Amino acid sequence: MSDAPQNLTDERKSRLAKLEEFKKKNINPYPNRFKPEGYSEDIKKQFQDNGELEFKTTIAGRVMLWRSFGKAIFATIKDDQGDIQIYARKDILGDEQFETFTLLDIGDVAGIKGNVFKTHKGEITVLVEEFTLLAKAVNSLPEKWHGLSDIELRYRQRYLDLIINPNVKKDFIIRSKVIAYIRDFLTQRGFLEVETPMMQVLPGGASARPFTTHHNALDIDLYLRVAPELYLKRLIVGGFERVFELNRNFRNEGIDTRHNPEFTMLEMYQAYADFQTMMDHFEQMTKGIAFAVKGDSEFDYQGRRLDFGNWKKLKYVDALKDIAGVDTSKIRDAKDAAEAASAKGIKKIDKFLGKWGILDLILGECVEDKLIDPTIIYEYPAEISPLAKYKPDDPDFVERFEAYCMGRELCNAFSELNDPFVQRERFEEQARRKAGGDSEAMYIDEDYLNALEHGMPPAGGLGIGIDRLVMLFVDTNSIRDTILFPTLKPKSE
């Protein structure tokens, strides 16, 4: 056992001394196993259902409260379901066992065997007849755990956050329910869950800056994927007609309340479908999630009433005109678009952006944060949609939609481009942008083009940012509250 001198606070010294006392008593402070017979809420329910007849039980959990009255001790044990009071008496345990029991600290994990009864104050309690130390906590739990001053510590030491704040655990249970619902929703509709490479020779499927790594044996650079899209569509070529993947993506971008470099995405593809099919899937899925975790399609978020059973729909050009006041019919070229952007206070415009790329900056700066109610923006410009299929009657636009709520993008979907020759032209334009300095532009993926040349049926695709979606259902405005271990800058010593 090693302890840096600066870490030996009085509290830690006391706990380490108690640890040694257990060892002197030939008690293993970290035993291999312990089998509880019940959990706190189940025990309480069983007691009430049995007409409050006393019965024996065995529970295990963390000591959270401790009140000593000389020859009697009341404590609280917290387990996976909640907490329950325990009561230890010297005349029942005996002098030696009671003395050993007093060596427990708040934060220790213990197993308790005893009789369930109700105290005079009406609290269901377990009378301690036997106990086992299961893990000695030599670090104490925080005494105060609230306010913005602790927010960084909460994310860095999520295990403490989960111990101290019950609502945090509930939020991540909701996240798990959302993901479980999505899987069930898709499998019931004939979709097959698949896994595609996390490390790719070429990053593709999204405009984003990738993380780079190196494979020593092959002596090649690889990229952590920014999206699984191009591999999933290879499967559509191969004959899988409905596939989805629910897994991590990695993008070398900034960190804020909406972005984390490592995040969870759902991507799904369906042959013989289009963006309208995906829109229907999305609306039905989100409505179903709301009922599954909230009991209704309507729920409150940050003081706002949202209705996932009623998605508003607005064309891309109409959103720019109606919300940002930019009439795209009067924008002739990139110069006009830059002037419109400048008039909206947008000063930094990358040189490689064309007309619609610049107008998309305006959408991002002046429209997105106004999309508070659940809203679908559809029919995007082809210039900013390199993997989507043209509208049959207007090749300047594609069959694509994005969904927004509370000013945040939740999903991206389109009718998939399956013409290998048009796709090559789109990739070549992306390559020109990359050569001009656009670090987020896509590469030319020859193998993907080869797959398309073997024939990909018409298909629709949909991608949903799971972390952002969960934000709405756990009522938080930070993506870090939906990721158990968000990426953080290393703590300076």
Solvent accessible surface area in square Angstrom, and as a share of the most:
residue,aa,sasa,rsa
1,M,157,0.70
2,S,109,0.70
3,D,37,0.19
4,A,39,0.30
5,P,111,0.70
6,Q,148,0.66
7,N,78,0.40
8,L,62,0.31
9,T,78,0.46
10,D,118,0.61
11,E,77,0.35
12,R,43,0.16
13,K,107,0.45
14,S,50,0.32
15,R,9,0.03
16,L,23,0.11
17,A,57,0.44
18,K,47,0.20
19,L,4,0.02
20,E,72,0.32
21,E,66,0.30
22,F,0,0.00
23,K,91,0.39
24,K,150,0.64
25,K,62,0.26
26,N,144,0.74
27,I,52,0.27
28,N,82,0.42
29,P,9,0.05
30,Y,107,0.41
31,P,39,0.24
32,N,129,0.66
33,R,196,0.72
34,F,51,0.21
35,K,175,0.74
36,P,40,0.25
37,E,135,0.60
38,G,13,0.13
39,Y,88,0.33
40,S,0,0.00
41,E,79,0.35
42,D,74,0.38
43,I,4,0.02
44,K,50,0.21
45,K,124,0.52
46,Q,83,0.37
47,F,3,0.01
48,Q,108,0.48
49,D,96,0.49
50,N,64,0.33
51,G,58,0.56
52,E,81,0.36
53,L,126,0.63
54,E,106,0.48
55,F,37,0.16
56,K,133,0.56
57,T,10,0.06
58,T,8,0.04
59,I,1,0.00
60,A,21,0.16
61,G,10,0.09
62,R,67,0.24
63,V,1,0.00
64,M,38,0.17
65,L,104,0.52
66,W,64,0.22
67,R,113,0.41
68,S,69,0.45
69,F,126,0.52
70,G,58,0.56
71,K,149,0.63
72,A,19,0.15
73,I,2,0.01
74,F,45,0.19
75,A,0,0.00
76,T,15,0.09
77,I,1,0.01
78,K,41,0.18
79,D,18,0.09
80,D,100,0.52
81,Q,74,0.33
82,G,23,0.23
83,D,69,0.36
84,I,3,0.02
85,Q,11,0.05
86,I,1,0.00
87,Y,37,0.14
88,A,0,0.00
89,R,82,0.30
90,K,65,0.27
91,D,106,0.55
92,I,69,0.35
93,L,18,0.09
94,G,31,0.30
95,D,101,0.53
96,E,123,0.55
97,Q,77,0.34
98,F,10,0.04
99,E,101,0.45
100,T,3,0.02
101,F,1,0.00
102,T,54,0.31
103,L,24,0.12
104,L,4,0.02
105,D,19,0.10
106,I,65,0.33
107,G,1,0.01
108,D,0,0.00
109,V,36,0.21
110,A,0,0.00
111,G,0,0.00
112,I,0,0.00
113,K,87,0.37
114,G,2,0.02
115,N,29,0.15
116,V,0,0.00
117,F,38,0.16
118,K,78,0.33
119,T,26,0.15
120,H,203,0.90
121,K,196,0.83
122,G,41,0.39
123,E,84,0.38
124,I,14,0.07
125,T,0,0.00
126,V,0,0.00
127,L,29,0.14
128,V,0,0.00
129,E,59,0.27
130,E,99,0.44
131,F,23,0.10
132,T,53,0.31
133,L,3,0.01
134,L,28,0.14
135,A,33,0.26
136,K,7,0.03
137,A,21,0.16
138,V,32,0.18
139,N,101,0.52
140,S,54,0.35
141,L,24,0.12
142,P,35,0.22
143,E,173,0.78
144,K,154,0.65
145,W,21,0.07
146,H,133,0.60
147,G,52,0.50
148,L,154,0.77
149,S,106,0.68
150,D,27,0.14
151,I,55,0.28
152,E,71,0.32
153,L,59,0.29
154,R,43,0.16
155,Y,12,0.04
156,R,71,0.26
157,Q,55,0.24
158,R,1,0.01
159,Y,123,0.47
160,L,28,0.14
161,D,0,0.00
162,L,49,0.24
163,I,28,0.14
164,I,43,0.22
165,N,32,0.16
166,P,79,0.49
167,N,102,0.52
168,V,14,0.08
169,K,61,0.26
170,K,120,0.51
171,D,36,0.19
172,F,21,0.09
173,I,78,0.40
174,I,37,0.19
175,R,33,0.12
176,S,66,0.43
177,K,110,0.47
178,V,0,0.00
179,I,29,0.15
180,A,59,0.45
181,Y,60,0.23
182,I,0,0.00
183,R,86,0.31
184,D,70,0.36
185,F,8,0.03
186,L,0,0.00
187,T,73,0.42
188,Q,131,0.58
189,R,96,0.35
190,G,54,0.52
191,F,7,0.03
192,L,85,0.42
193,E,69,0.31
194,V,24,0.14
195,E,147,0.66
196,T,18,0.10
197,P,56,0.35
198,M,63,0.28
199,M,98,0.44
200,Q,4,0.02
201,V,96,0.55
202,L,56,0.28
203,P,7,0.05
204,G,7,0.07
205,G,8,0.07
206,A,19,0.15
207,S,62,0.40
208,A,11,0.09
209,R,120,0.44
210,P,19,0.12
211,F,60,0.25
212,T,85,0.49
213,T,53,0.31
214,H,87,0.39
215,H,64,0.28
216,N,130,0.67
217,A,94,0.73
218,L,116,0.58
219,D,104,0.54
220,I,64,0.33
221,D,76,0.40
222,L,15,0.07
223,Y,39,0.15
224,L,49,0.25
225,R,2,0.01
226,V,1,0.01
227,A,2,0.02
228,P,3,0.02
229,E,9,0.04
230,L,7,0.04
231,Y,57,0.22
232,L,0,0.00
233,K,0,0.00
234,R,42,0.15
235,L,48,0.24
236,I,4,0.02
237,V,35,0.20
238,G,67,0.65
239,G,54,0.52
240,F,96,0.40
241,E,95,0.42
242,R,85,0.31
243,V,0,0.00
244,F,0,0.00
245,E,3,0.01
246,L,13,0.06
247,N,42,0.22
248,R,95,0.35
249,N,1,0.00
250,F,32,0.13
251,R,48,0.17
252,N,61,0.31
253,E,66,0.30
254,G,54,0.52
255,I,69,0.35
256,D,71,0.37
257,T,72,0.42
258,R,79,0.29
259,H,61,0.27
260,N,4,0.02
261,P,13,0.08
262,E,68,0.30
263,F,26,0.11
264,T,7,0.04
265,M,28,0.13
266,L,0,0.00
267,E,10,0.04
268,M,0,0.00
269,Y,4,0.02
270,Q,15,0.07
271,A,6,0.05
272,Y,144,0.55
273,A,11,0.09
274,D,53,0.27
275,F,13,0.05
276,Q,97,0.43
277,T,42,0.24
278,M,0,0.00
279,M,8,0.04
280,D,77,0.40
281,H,18,0.08
282,F,0,0.00
283,E,41,0.18
284,Q,88,0.39
285,M,0,0.00
286,T,0,0.00
287,K,78,0.33
288,G,14,0.13
289,I,0,0.00
290,A,0,0.00
291,F,99,0.41
292,A,59,0.46
293,V,29,0.16
294,K,79,0.33
295,G,55,0.53
296,D,60,0.31
297,S,13,0.08
298,E,70,0.31
299,F,6,0.03
300,D,82,0.43
301,Y,2,0.01
302,Q,84,0.37
303,G,83,0.80
304,R,101,0.37
305,R,129,0.47
306,L,1,0.00
307,D,40,0.20
308,F,1,0.00
309,G,40,0.39
310,N,90,0.46
311,W,13,0.04
312,K,106,0.45
313,K,97,0.41
314,L,45,0.22
315,K,74,0.32
316,Y,0,0.00
317,V,39,0.22
318,D,54,0.28
319,A,0,0.00
320,L,0,0.00
321,K,109,0.46
322,D,100,0.52
323,I,59,0.30
324,A,7,0.06
325,G,59,0.57
326,V,9,0.05
327,D,39,0.20
328,T,16,0.09
329,S,97,0.63
330,K,154,0.65
331,I,20,0.10
332,R,194,0.71
333,D,66,0.34
334,A,39,0.30
335,K,142,0.60
336,D,21,0.11
337,A,0,0.00
338,A,31,0.24
339,E,100,0.45
340,A,19,0.15
341,A,0,0.00
342,S,51,0.33
343,A,87,0.67
344,K,85,0.36
345,G,51,0.49
346,I,20,0.10
347,K,161,0.68
348,K,174,0.74
349,I,49,0.25
350,D,63,0.33
351,K,177,0.75
352,F,49,0.21
353,L,36,0.18
354,G,20,0.19
355,K,46,0.19
356,W,26,0.09
357,G,6,0.05
358,I,6,0.03
359,L,0,0.00
360,D,46,0.24
361,L,58,0.29
362,I,0,0.00
363,L,3,0.01
364,G,33,0.32
365,E,114,0.51
366,C,23,0.14
367,V,0,0.00
368,E,35,0.16
369,D,70,0.36
370,K,116,0.49
371,L,8,0.04
372,I,48,0.25
373,D,35,0.18
374,P,3,0.02
375,T,9,0.05
376,I,0,0.00
377,I,0,0.00
378,Y,48,0.18
379,E,30,0.13
380,Y,2,0.01
381,P,0,0.00
382,A,13,0.10
383,E,57,0.25
384,I,33,0.17
385,S,4,0.02
386,P,15,0.09
387,L,5,0.03
388,A,0,0.00
389,K,68,0.29
390,Y,76,0.29
391,K,36,0.15
392,P,125,0.78
393,D,115,0.60
394,D,47,0.24
395,P,86,0.54
396,D,87,0.45
397,F,31,0.13
398,V,0,0.00
399,E,32,0.15
400,R,24,0.09
401,F,0,0.00
402,E,11,0.05
403,A,0,0.00
404,Y,2,0.01
405,C,0,0.00
406,M,39,0.17
407,G,1,0.01
408,R,15,0.06
409,E,53,0.24
410,L,3,0.01
411,C,3,0.02
412,N,47,0.24
413,A,1,0.01
414,F,20,0.08
415,S,4,0.02
416,E,1,0.01
417,L,3,0.02
418,N,27,0.14
419,D,53,0.27
420,P,21,0.13
421,F,145,0.60
422,V,27,0.16
423,Q,0,0.00
424,R,77,0.28
425,E,107,0.48
426,R,23,0.08
427,F,1,0.00
428,E,64,0.29
429,E,65,0.29
430,Q,9,0.04
431,A,33,0.26
432,R,145,0.53
433,R,28,0.10
434,K,50,0.21
435,A,94,0.73
436,G,31,0.30
437,G,55,0.53
438,D,18,0.09
439,S,45,0.29
440,E,81,0.36
441,A,6,0.04
442,M,10,0.04
443,Y,66,0.25
444,I,53,0.27
445,D,14,0.07
446,E,93,0.42
447,D,84,0.44
448,Y,0,0.00
449,L,1,0.00
450,N,76,0.39
451,A,15,0.12
452,L,2,0.01
453,E,96,0.43
454,H,137,0.61
455,G,43,0.42
456,M,9,0.04
457,P,29,0.18
458,P,73,0.46
459,A,3,0.02
460,G,0,0.00
461,G,3,0.03
462,L,2,0.01
463,G,7,0.07
464,I,0,0.00
465,G,14,0.14
466,I,0,0.00
467,D,4,0.02
468,R,41,0.15
469,L,0,0.00
470,V,1,0.00
471,M,0,0.00
472,L,1,0.00
473,F,1,0.00
474,V,15,0.08
475,D,65,0.34
476,T,15,0.09
477,N,91,0.47
478,S,14,0.09
479,I,6,0.03
480,R,51,0.19
481,D,26,0.14
482,T,2,0.01
483,I,18,0.09
484,L,74,0.37
485,F,137,0.57
486,P,10,0.06
487,T,54,0.32
488,L,33,0.16
489,K,167,0.71
490,P,116,0.73
491,K,140,0.59
492,S,101,0.65
493,E,212,0.95
